[in-house]
Structures are given as C-alpha cells and as structure tokens.
C-alpha cells in the first residue's frame, strides 16, 4: 500500500516488512523526511558597515548641527510667517538651505540602506550617526507639521529667496 505526501519532497513507499534492511535503500520515509528550510539574510553593504570612517563622522556631526538650525527655522516660520533672515552676506540663509539638504540626504540614505540591507544606518563613531539619523527623522516630522500648518493658515510657503514681504 502506498501513501502519498503533500510535501515538496517526492513521496516514497513505506516498507511493510524488514524496515531495517530497506532503510538503506529508502533513506527517506513519509514519517521521517527532512523538510526543506529557507534562511534569508541581508547582505551587508560595505559602504554602510565601515562606520568609523572620517566621512561618517563628518556626516554625523553635520546632521547633528543641521537639525537644530532647521528647528530654529521652523520656529521662526511658525511665529513670523517667514524663514530665517539672510544674515551677514547671506550666511544664515545659506546655512538654513544647506541644513535642509543635509537632513534630506540623511533621511534618503537611511531609507535606501533600510531597503537594501534590512536595517538602518550603522551607529557610527561614538554612535553619532545613529543619533543624527534619529534626529533627522524627528526634524522631518517637524517639517511636515509646520509646513502643513503654514499651508493651511496662509495657503503657501515663503519662497527660498528673501522677499520684500519678510525682509523688506
């Protein structure tokens, strides 16, 4: 009598008599068959695993500096309706613009790393890169909230260049 199996392995006949002598001929039985297993691991990206490089430290420090600049910019936008003033020689406005780019870059890098490897950015030297990543996401949430409120209340956002309305 033959028994069928729904397992992906081919079914074998269960011997009736003298199972020990037939076990050499039929190493797999329906009751003791090995089940296939699947193990998936994300491949580590060498670009993200070398977290002690000077580049990682520079990105982490710049991200930790950029987030408070954006927080002050968002506070200024919410209270005055305008972004940061240009400052001497446009330096404060330039710092604001570069800060937005840095935070956007860290968030995009983190998302790409998460998709490719299954985990976020490495902690980095002194765990600063991980801190900058978390702060960048928190800053992004603040940007979404304040920009959303600004658009809801006034119907638009101020332009990236100084205008007469804000700094005339």
Backbone as numpy.savetxt, mean C-alpha at the origin, in Angstrom:
# Nx Ny Nz CAx CAy CAz Cx Cy Cz
-15.09 -55.18 -6.72 -15.94 -54.01 -6.72 -15.04 -52.78 -6.72
-15.30 -51.89 -7.60 -14.49 -50.68 -7.72 -15.22 -49.51 -7.07
-14.45 -48.62 -6.46 -15.02 -47.43 -5.85 -14.47 -46.21 -6.58
-15.29 -45.23 -6.78 -14.87 -44.02 -7.48 -14.57 -42.93 -6.46
-13.74 -42.01 -6.87 -13.36 -40.90 -5.99 -13.56 -39.59 -6.74
-13.91 -38.56 -6.01 -14.07 -37.24 -6.62 -12.82 -36.40 -6.48
-11.76 -36.96 -5.95 -10.53 -36.20 -5.78 -9.84 -36.02 -7.12
-8.97 -35.01 -7.24 -8.29 -34.79 -8.51 -7.30 -35.90 -8.85
-6.93 -36.74 -7.90 -6.05 -37.86 -8.20 -6.86 -38.96 -8.87
-6.22 -39.77 -9.71 -6.96 -40.82 -10.41 -7.39 -41.88 -9.40
-8.60 -42.37 -9.53 -9.08 -43.37 -8.57 -8.37 -44.70 -8.79
-8.15 -45.40 -7.73 -7.55 -46.73 -7.81 -8.49 -47.73 -7.16
-8.29 -48.97 -7.47 -9.11 -50.02 -6.91 -8.63 -50.37 -5.51
-9.57 -50.59 -4.64 -9.25 -51.03 -3.30 -9.13 -52.55 -3.33
-7.97 -53.12 -3.07 -7.82 -54.58 -3.15 -8.59 -55.25 -2.02
-9.19 -56.41 -2.35 -9.98 -57.15 -1.38 -9.12 -58.06 -0.52
-8.24 -58.80 -1.14 -7.48 -59.81 -0.43 -6.00 -59.45 -0.40
-5.38 -59.83 0.65 -3.94 -59.69 0.77 -3.47 -58.26 0.47
-3.94 -57.31 1.27 -3.65 -55.90 1.02 -2.17 -55.60 1.12
-1.43 -56.33 1.93 -0.01 -56.04 2.11 0.79 -56.34 0.86
0.46 -57.43 0.17 1.22 -57.75 -1.04 0.85 -56.84 -2.20
-0.37 -56.38 -2.24 -0.80 -55.49 -3.32 -0.43 -54.03 -3.06
-0.08 -53.71 -1.83 0.23 -52.31 -1.54 1.48 -51.84 -2.27
2.35 -52.79 -2.65 3.53 -52.41 -3.43 3.13 -52.06 -4.86
2.10 -52.72 -5.35 1.64 -52.45 -6.72 0.75 -51.21 -6.77
-0.04 -51.00 -5.74 -0.96 -49.87 -5.68 -0.61 -49.02 -4.46
0.34 -48.12 -4.56 0.76 -47.37 -3.38 -0.31 -46.40 -2.87
-1.26 -46.01 -3.71 -2.30 -45.09 -3.28 -3.62 -45.84 -3.21
-4.35 -45.62 -2.19 -5.69 -46.20 -2.09 -6.68 -45.06 -1.98
-7.93 -45.40 -2.05 -8.96 -44.36 -1.94 -9.02 -43.78 -0.54
-8.58 -44.54 0.43 -8.69 -44.10 1.80 -7.42 -43.41 2.30
-6.31 -43.68 1.67 -5.06 -43.11 2.14 -4.33 -42.37 1.02
-5.05 -41.70 0.18 -4.39 -41.00 -0.93 -3.86 -39.65 -0.44
-2.76 -39.25 -1.04 -2.21 -37.94 -0.71 -3.03 -36.88 -1.43
-3.36 -35.84 -0.72 -4.12 -34.75 -1.33 -3.13 -33.70 -1.82
-3.39 -33.16 -2.98 -2.49 -32.11 -3.46 -2.67 -30.85 -2.62
-1.59 -30.17 -2.37 -1.67 -28.93 -1.61 -1.08 -27.80 -2.44
-1.55 -26.61 -2.16 -1.12 -25.44 -2.89 -0.64 -24.42 -1.88
0.55 -23.94 -2.07 1.12 -22.94 -1.19 1.56 -21.76 -2.04
1.03 -20.59 -1.74 1.37 -19.39 -2.50 2.12 -18.43 -1.60
3.21 -17.91 -2.09 3.98 -16.91 -1.36 4.28 -15.77 -2.31
4.24 -14.57 -1.77 4.60 -13.41 -2.59 6.11 -13.33 -2.69
6.57 -13.03 -3.86 8.00 -12.88 -4.08 8.44 -11.52 -3.55
9.50 -11.52 -2.79 9.98 -10.26 -2.25 10.64 -9.45 -3.34
10.30 -8.17 -3.36 10.85 -7.26 -4.36 12.15 -6.68 -3.80
13.27 -6.85 -4.49 14.52 -6.31 -3.97 14.50 -4.80 -3.81
13.67 -4.13 -4.58 13.60 -2.67 -4.47 12.97 -2.24 -3.15
12.13 -3.08 -2.56 11.48 -2.71 -1.32 12.08 -3.40 -0.10
12.87 -4.43 -0.29 13.43 -5.12 0.87 14.72 -4.49 1.35
15.37 -3.71 0.54 16.58 -3.02 0.97 16.16 -1.73 1.64
15.67 -1.86 2.87 15.08 -0.73 3.55 16.09 0.12 4.31
17.34 -0.25 4.34 18.32 0.52 5.09 19.15 1.41 4.17
18.69 1.63 2.96 19.45 2.45 2.02 19.26 3.92 2.34
20.21 4.75 1.93 20.07 6.20 2.14 18.85 6.77 1.43
18.46 6.16 0.30 17.28 6.63 -0.41 16.02 6.42 0.43
15.91 5.27 1.08 14.76 5.00 1.95 14.72 5.99 3.11
15.88 6.28 3.67 15.94 7.25 4.76 15.52 8.63 4.28
15.97 9.03 3.09 15.60 10.33 2.54 14.11 10.43 2.26
13.54 9.37 1.71 12.10 9.37 1.43 11.32 9.42 2.74
11.77 8.67 3.73 11.08 8.65 5.02 11.10 10.02 5.67
12.26 10.66 5.70 12.37 11.98 6.33 11.55 13.01 5.56
11.62 12.97 4.23 10.85 13.93 3.45 9.35 13.70 3.64
8.92 12.45 3.76 7.51 12.17 4.02 7.08 12.65 5.39
7.97 12.50 6.38 7.64 12.97 7.73 7.62 14.50 7.82
8.34 15.18 6.95 8.31 16.64 6.91 7.12 17.12 6.09
6.80 16.42 5.01 5.74 16.86 4.10 4.35 16.78 4.74
4.10 15.79 5.55 2.76 15.63 6.12 2.36 16.79 7.03
3.21 17.28 7.94 2.82 18.45 8.73 2.65 19.72 7.88
3.44 19.85 6.82 3.27 21.01 5.93 1.88 20.96 5.30
1.47 19.78 4.86 0.14 19.64 4.27 -0.94 19.86 5.32
-0.72 19.39 6.54 -1.70 19.59 7.60 -1.90 21.09 7.85
-0.81 21.85 7.88 -0.93 23.31 8.06 -1.62 23.94 6.85
-1.31 23.45 5.66 -1.95 23.95 4.45 -3.46 23.68 4.48
-3.85 22.49 4.93 -5.27 22.16 5.01 -5.97 23.01 6.06
-5.30 23.26 7.17 -5.87 24.14 8.20 -6.07 25.55 7.64
-5.07 26.05 6.93 -5.17 27.38 6.32 -6.29 27.41 5.29
-6.40 26.38 4.49 -7.46 26.31 3.48 -8.84 26.30 4.14
-9.00 25.56 5.21 -10.30 25.46 5.87 -10.67 26.76 6.57
-9.70 27.44 7.17 -10.02 28.66 7.92 -10.10 29.90 7.05
-9.29 29.99 5.99 -9.27 31.21 5.17 -9.86 31.01 3.78
-9.99 29.78 3.34 -10.46 29.53 1.98 -9.35 29.58 0.96
-8.12 29.81 1.41 -6.95 29.87 0.51 -5.87 28.94 1.05
-4.96 28.58 0.17 -3.82 27.75 0.58 -2.78 28.60 1.30
-1.59 28.06 1.43 -0.51 28.80 2.07 -0.10 29.99 1.19
0.33 31.08 1.82 0.83 32.21 1.02 2.12 31.82 0.32
2.48 32.56 -0.74 3.69 32.19 -1.49 4.96 32.24 -0.64
5.03 33.15 0.31 6.24 33.27 1.13 7.34 33.99 0.38
8.51 34.13 1.00 9.61 34.85 0.36 10.12 34.11 -0.88
9.99 34.74 -2.01 10.45 34.14 -3.26 9.63 32.94 -3.69
8.44 32.78 -3.14 7.59 31.65 -3.48 7.99 30.35 -2.81
8.88 30.44 -1.81 9.42 29.22 -1.20 8.36 28.44 -0.41
7.47 29.14 0.29 6.47 28.44 1.08 5.44 27.75 0.18
5.05 28.42 -0.89 4.14 27.80 -1.86 4.79 26.61 -2.55
6.07 26.73 -2.86 6.78 25.62 -3.49 6.89 24.44 -2.53
7.17 24.71 -1.26 7.23 23.64 -0.25 5.88 22.93 -0.14
4.81 23.71 -0.20 3.47 23.12 -0.15 3.23 22.20 -1.36
3.57 22.66 -2.54 3.37 21.85 -3.75 4.21 20.59 -3.75
5.48 20.72 -3.36 6.36 19.55 -3.31 5.88 18.57 -2.23
5.34 19.09 -1.15 4.83 18.21 -0.08 3.67 17.37 -0.57
2.77 17.98 -1.34 1.66 17.20 -1.90 2.19 16.10 -2.83
3.21 16.42 -3.61 3.78 15.41 -4.52 4.46 14.28 -3.75
5.15 14.62 -2.66 5.84 13.59 -1.86 4.82 12.64 -1.24
3.77 13.19 -0.64 2.75 12.34 -0.01 2.05 11.48 -1.06
1.74 12.06 -2.21 1.12 11.27 -3.28 2.07 10.16 -3.74
3.35 10.46 -3.85 4.33 9.46 -4.26 4.44 8.32 -3.27
4.44 8.63 -1.98 4.53 7.58 -0.96 3.29 6.69 -0.99
2.12 7.30 -1.15 0.89 6.52 -1.19 0.86 5.61 -2.42
1.26 6.15 -3.57 1.28 5.33 -4.80 2.30 4.21 -4.67
3.49 4.51 -4.14 4.52 3.49 -3.94 4.01 2.39 -3.01
3.31 2.80 -1.95 2.77 1.83 -1.00 1.72 0.94 -1.65
0.85 1.52 -2.46 -0.20 0.73 -3.12 0.41 -0.24 -4.12
1.37 0.23 -4.91 2.03 -0.64 -5.89 2.75 -1.78 -5.19
3.43 -1.48 -4.09 4.13 -2.52 -3.33 3.14 -3.52 -2.75
2.01 -3.04 -2.26 0.99 -3.92 -1.69 0.43 -4.85 -2.76
0.20 -4.33 -3.96 -0.34 -5.16 -5.04 0.69 -6.18 -5.50
1.95 -5.77 -5.61 2.98 -6.67 -6.14 3.45 -7.71 -5.14
3.56 -7.35 -3.87 4.14 -8.27 -2.89 3.16 -8.78 -1.85
2.04 -8.15 -1.70 1.08 -8.58 -0.69 1.27 -7.91 0.65
2.29 -7.08 0.80 2.48 -6.33 2.04 2.88 -4.91 1.68
2.77 -4.03 2.65 3.08 -2.63 2.41 4.57 -2.37 2.34
4.93 -1.12 2.51 6.34 -0.75 2.47 7.07 -1.35 3.67
8.37 -1.60 3.53 9.13 -2.09 4.69 9.21 -0.99 5.75
9.55 -1.37 6.96 9.62 -0.39 8.04 10.70 0.65 7.79
11.76 0.25 7.13 12.82 1.20 6.81 13.75 1.43 7.98
14.75 2.29 7.75 15.70 2.57 8.82 15.01 3.27 9.98
15.23 2.77 11.17 14.63 3.30 12.40 13.11 3.31 12.33
12.54 2.49 11.47 11.09 2.39 11.26 10.47 3.70 10.78
11.27 4.56 10.19 10.78 5.85 9.72 9.94 5.73 8.46
10.30 4.82 7.57 9.55 4.68 6.32 8.13 4.17 6.60
8.00 3.24 7.51 6.67 2.77 7.91 5.86 3.88 8.54
6.51 4.71 9.35 5.83 5.85 9.95 5.40 6.87 8.92
6.27 7.13 7.95 5.94 8.07 6.88 4.78 7.53 6.04
4.76 6.21 5.83 3.66 5.61 5.07 2.33 5.79 5.80
2.31 5.49 7.09 1.08 5.67 7.86 0.63 7.11 7.92
1.59 8.01 8.10 1.27 9.44 8.14 0.78 9.93 6.78
1.31 9.37 5.70 0.87 9.75 4.36 -0.59 9.35 4.14
-0.97 8.16 4.60 -2.37 7.75 4.46 -3.29 8.62 5.33
-2.84 8.97 6.52 -3.62 9.85 7.38 -3.77 11.23 6.74
-2.69 11.72 6.14 -2.73 13.00 5.44 -3.67 12.93 4.25
-3.64 11.82 3.52 -4.54 11.65 2.39 -6.00 11.70 2.84
-6.30 11.09 3.97 -7.66 11.15 4.50 -8.05 12.59 4.83
-7.12 13.35 5.43 -7.38 14.76 5.71 -7.60 15.57 4.44
-6.82 15.27 3.41 -6.98 15.97 2.12 -8.38 15.71 1.56
-8.81 14.47 1.58 -10.13 14.12 1.04 -11.22 14.85 1.81
-11.12 14.89 3.14 -12.15 15.54 3.96 -12.17 17.04 3.72
-11.02 17.70 3.82 -10.98 19.16 3.69 -11.32 19.60 2.27
-10.79 18.91 1.27 -11.13 19.26 -0.11 -12.62 19.04 -0.36
-13.17 17.96 0.16 -14.60 17.70 0.01 -15.44 18.79 0.65
-15.07 19.21 1.86 -15.80 20.29 2.53 -15.65 21.60 1.77
-14.47 21.88 1.25 -14.23 23.11 0.50 -15.09 23.14 -0.77
-15.15 22.03 -1.47 -15.97 21.97 -2.69 -17.45 22.08 -2.33
-17.86 21.47 -1.23 -19.26 21.53 -0.81 -19.65 22.95 -0.43
-18.78 23.66 0.30 -19.11 25.00 0.79 -18.96 26.09 -0.27
-17.90 26.02 -1.07 -17.65 27.11 -2.02 -17.85 26.70 -3.48
-17.92 25.43 -3.75 -18.11 24.97 -5.11 -16.83 24.75 -5.89
-15.68 25.10 -5.31 -14.41 24.89 -6.02 -13.25 24.92 -5.03
-12.10 24.57 -5.55 -10.85 24.67 -4.79 -10.06 25.85 -5.32
-9.25 26.50 -4.48 -8.40 27.56 -5.02 -7.36 26.98 -5.97
-6.93 27.77 -6.92 -5.95 27.32 -7.90 -4.58 27.12 -7.28
-3.69 26.46 -8.01 -2.35 26.20 -7.47 -1.47 27.45 -7.45
-1.80 28.44 -8.24 -1.02 29.68 -8.28 -1.69 30.74 -7.43
-0.91 31.66 -6.83 -1.50 32.73 -6.02 -2.47 33.57 -6.85
-3.61 33.89 -6.27 -4.60 34.68 -6.99 -4.88 35.97 -6.23
-5.56 36.88 -6.90 -5.93 38.16 -6.28 -6.91 37.94 -5.13
-7.75 36.94 -5.26 -8.75 36.66 -4.23 -8.09 36.34 -2.89
-7.01 35.59 -2.93 -6.38 35.15 -1.69 -5.23 36.06 -1.25
-4.37 36.43 -2.17 -3.14 37.13 -1.77 -2.98 38.44 -2.51
-4.07 39.15 -2.77 -4.02 40.38 -3.56 -3.60 41.53 -2.79
